[in-house]
Amino acid sequence: MTIVLTILHVLVSLFLIAVVLLQSGKGAEMGASFGSSGSQSVFGAGGGTSFLSKLTTSAAVIFMLTSLTLAYISGQPSSSSMMSGKGKTAPVQAPASAPVSPAVPAQK
């Protein structure tokens, strides 16, 4: 389930980036630099703007829902964790009485 949501989240984020870049801005149009300025004429004189804004809104809502769902799922404790309390063993420690000698360079 998490893998499907992650793939959907990445695809929606890339789609959202593309839709935002295709919208006409107040200054220079980013879509015109890619040669797609005529693509909005298919939707009519003012229909392109409302269509792209509705598409942006729906992609943003899906993006937010997948973000919240993935955050909720990652916060839940997992029963298949390797770090669970089942089968714990005591940590291995070095003996405290073992002397530590400094490294001595070899003599010629």
NORBEL-V819060 format. One record per helix or strand of 2 or more residues. SS is the DSSP state (hx for helix, st for strand). FROM is the first residue (numbers start at 1). LEN is the number of residues. If there is no record, write none. Layout:
<<SS & FROM & LEN> <SS & FROM & LEN>>
This chain:
<<hx & 2 & 21> <hx & 30 & 4> <hx & 37 & 7> <hx & 47 & 29>>
